[in-house]
């Protein structure tokens, strides 16, 4: 590679935008959960009903993890963003994921990882909420 090409590449790397906060939060959450013994089996799993941030396995239970990352608690705790409407969307996406991967007979649950990451902080505050909610609606498809 010629020197000019290296200079252009270096300039591009220095000036590219940093990864978005949500992506950084998902990476931190995955690392945190792995340290807790979870096996991460999918990241940003897309279904016809939406996206699942993380899908993990914890002691034989399929865990759908919603990650919410904020700079501060000024607009409320990050986990508060997982309202009933969001829960319904996640439940539909989770059911589609379970069907697609033939996992309907396995127990499953929903966790939330709430991350507060102030702009100047090197490390975020991580709060893991296992069993954060039950799937809303009639009958429960998850164990």
N, C-alpha and C positions, 0 to 999 in steps of 0.2 A: 504494500500500500504506500502510495506517495505521501510525502509530508503534508501537502495541502489537504489530502483526504483525511488524515489524522486530525488536523486542525479543525476541519469542518465537523468531524464526528465529536471531538471534544467540546466544541462550542454547542452543538446540539444537546449533548448530554448534560452540560451545565445549565442550560436554559429551558429544558423540558419541564413541564409542570410536575409538581410532586404528585404522588399517587393520591387519589381522592381519599378523604377521611374515612368514608365507609369501607373502602377496600383495605385500608390500613387496619381498621378496627376488626374486620373479618379475619385478617391474617393473625392479629394478636389473639383473638378469641380462639382460633384453631390451635395455636401454639399453647395457650393456656389449657384448653380442654385435653390436648394430648398429654400434657404434664399431669393432668388429673386421672389419666388412665383411659380416656376415651380414644376410640379409633375413628378418625375422620374418614368417611367413605365417599363423600361428595362435597364440593364447594360450588356455590351458585348453581345448584341443580335446577334446571328449567323444566317445567311441565306445562301442559296446556292451560293451567290455572294460575300460573305465576312462578316465581322463583323462590327457592329455599336457600337461605344463606349457607347453612352447613347441615349436613346429615352425618350423624355419628352413631357409633354403637357403644353402649355402656352396659357391660355385664349382660349381654344378650338382648338388650332393649334398643330398638331403633329410636334415636333421639333427633328430632327436628329442632334445630337451634336458630332462633332469630337473633341477629346481632344488631344492636342499636348503639351508634357512636355519636356523641355530641361533644362540642367544645366546652360546654358548661351545663349546669342544671338550671340556668336562667329561665328557660322555657318549660321547665319541668324535668323530672327524672327521665333518662332515656327509655326506661322500660315502660313508661306511661304511653309511649307512642304505639305500643302493641295493644290497641283498643279492640273492641268487639269486631269491628269491620275487618281489621287486619287479621284477627284470630280466625275468622271465617275463611278468609282468603288462604291463610296458611293451612288450615284443615283440609280444604279442597285440594291444594297442591300436594300436601302430604299423602292424602288418599290416592291421588294419581300416581305419585312416586311409588307407594307400596304396591299398587296394582301393576305398574309397569315392570317392577323388579320381582314380582311374585313373592311379596313379603307380607301379604295380608294376614297370615296366621301368626306373625311375630308381634309381641307386645311393642308398643310405641308410646312416646310422650313428647311434649313440647317444653323446651327450655328457652330461656331468654338470657343473653349475655349483654349486660348494659355497661357501656364503656364511656367514661368521661375523660376526655383528653384535651386539657387546656393547650392553647397554641404554643406556649413557651415551655411546656413540660416535656421532659424526656420520656417519661413513662406515664401511661394512663392509669386511671383507677378502674379496676375490673370488678364487676359484681355479677356472679353467676346465679341464676334463679332456676333451679331444677323444678320440674313439674309446674311451670309458670302458669299454665292454664289447661283446662280440659277442652276438648273440641266442642265448640258451640253447636247447637242444633239438636234435632231429634235423634235419639239413640247415639251411642258412642261406638265408633268403629275402631277405636284404639284401646289397647289393654292397659 
